[in-house]
Amino acid sequence: MTQKYPSRLLEKAVDQLATLPGVGRKTALRLALYLLRQPVESTRLFASALVDLREHIIYCKRCHNISDTDMCAICADVSRDQRTLCVVENIRDVMAIENTSQYRGLYHVLGGVISPMDGIGPGDLQIDSLVERVNAEEIEEVILALSTTMEGDTTNFFLFRKLEATGVRVSVIARGIAIGDEIEYADEVTLGRSILSRTDFSDSVKF
């Protein structure tokens, strides 16, 4: 049964809210009505924050993390270990690892993983810039911290092959993360231990 709306503006708001991940039309309607009950200024601030996020967010020119400036706070922090680079799939993974307080190196955000089924190939990810960083900076170890899925493992192997010629140590986080799990959903203790207990990638695969 098609939902009928008393206002075209309400229907338009529901249509947009329903495009969010995990938000169906019933939830979208509930959210729209909630916003309608709020003071106009509160709703205006809410909308303004979203517009500012979309129009003014900057991606770090070094690691591709989100930032308010050309270089993110992590890359700009000279107290961090400049010789260790942790490769992650997305920005949420950076946040998850930072919350463990077990890692003090730098990051490199790929922007996804290789997934032919989804039409995502190596050229769609920040892989070339990773190799450039390893060659240009004094990186001694690259930690592969991708999700333990088939796509994550495929990407790990591809990165290992790409980095072989650089001579850098390539390690992978310990399998404290269950097979098929995504990094961002791991609890902080398990994730922290997985980073500390990382092993050489070459020891984790059979050629």
N, C-alpha and C positions, 0 to 999 in steps of 0.2 A: 504494500500500500504506500503510495507516494505521500510524503509529508507535505502538508499545506502550511504556509507561513503567512502570518498576518501582515508582514512587511517585506518588501523587496530588499530593503537594506539588511534586515535580519538574515534573510536567505543568503545574501551575498557574503555576509560575515561567516555564516555556517559553512558555505562552500569553501572559503579560504581556510578556515580552521580545520576542516576535514582533510585537507591535503597534508597535514602534519602526520609523521609516522605514528602509528598506533592509535590514532584518533578517528573514531567512527563518527557518523553524522549525529547520533544521539549525544555523544560526549561533546561534539562541536557545538551543538545547540545549547547544552548546559553551560559551556564556557562562554558562549556569546551572551546568554542571559545573565550570567554572573557579571561580565564586564559592563553590561547595560545598567546593572544596579549600582555600580561604583560611581563615585564622583567623576565628573567629566575630566578634571585635571589628572586623576589617577589613571584613567584610560589613555589620556593624551601622553602621559609619561611612559606608559607601557608601550604604546605604539612608537613613540619617539626612540625608545631604547632599541627596538627591533630595526628601525630604519638606520639608526646610527651604526648598529652592528653590521648591517649589510653594506652600507656605503663607505664606512671609514675603517673597517678592520684591515690590518696589514699582515701579510705573511712574511715572516722573517726571511731575509735574503740569504741567510746562511743555512738554516735548518728546516725552514718551511713551517715552523710552528706559528700559531697566530700571535699577534703582537699589536701594541699601539704605536710602535716605532719600527724603523727599518730593520733593527736587530732586536730580537726578543731578550727578555731579562736573563734567561739562562745563558744564552750565547754571550751576552755582555758581561756576565759575572766572571771576572778573572780568577776568582778563588776556586772555580770548578776545575776538575781534571780535564785538561785540554787534549790529553792523549787517548782518551777513551770515548768511543762514539756508539751510542745505542740506537739501533735502527728499529723504528716502530711503524705500524700501519697508519695510525691517525693521531690526531691531537688528543683524543680521549685517553689514548694509551700513555702519552706523555704525562698527563695529569694523574693517571693511576700509579705510574712508577714513581712520580714525585711524592705522592702521598705515602709511599713506603719509607721514605727517608733513608733508603739503603743504597742509593746511587747518587754519585756526585760528578758524573761526567757530562758529556754533551749528548745531544740527540740529532737524529735525522728522520724527518717524517716523510715516508714514501707517498702517502696519499692514497693508499689502498694496497692490494695484493694482486698478483697475476691470476686472472680468472678468465680463461677463454670462453667459458659458458656465458659470462657477462660482458664479453667483448673487451676485456681489459688486458692489454698486453704490456710488455716491459716499457714500451715507448710512452705509455700513458702515466707512468709513475716517475718519481724523482730518483731514478737509478743512475742516470748519467751524472747528475750533480753530486751523488754520493761518491762515485768513483773519482770525480774531480776533487772533492774535498779530501779524500784519502791521499791523493797524489800531491795536493797543494799544502795540506796542513801536516803537522807532526803527529799524526794518528798512529798509535801502536796497536790498538785493539778495536775491532768492530764487533759489537754484541748484537746478534740477531734476536730481537724480542718480538717476533710475530706470533699471531695466534696459531695454536696447534691444530690447524685444519689442513685439508689437502692443499688448498690454495696457499696457505701460509708456508707449508713445507716446500711446495714447488718454488715459491718465491725465495725462500732461504737457500735452496740449492742453486738457483739462478744467480743470486747475489754472491754466493761462495765462489762460483765459477768466474764471475766478473772481477772479483777482488783477488783471485789467486795470483795474478801477475804483479800485484802491488807489494806482495811480501808481508802484508799486515796480518796480524793474528785475527782469525775469524772464530768467534765463539757463539754458542747458542745457549739460551737460558735452560736450566734444568727442567725436566718434565714433571715438576711439582704441579704444573698446570695440566689439568686433565685433557686428554685427547679430545679435540673438537671444541675446546673452550676458547673464548676470546679474552685477551689480556685485560680489557677494561672491567670485566666482571669478576676477576679473581680477587680474593680477599687480600688485604695488604700484607699479612704475614706470609702467606704462600707465595705471593708475587715477589716479595723481598727476598725470601730464601731462594727462589728460583734464579734470581739475578746473581746472588752471592755464590750459588753453587753451579754456575755456568761451566760448560765444558767446551773444548775445541770442537768446532763443527765437524771436522774431518773424522773425529772419533764417533760421531753420531750417525754416520752413514757408511754404507758399504758400496764401494765402487766396483 
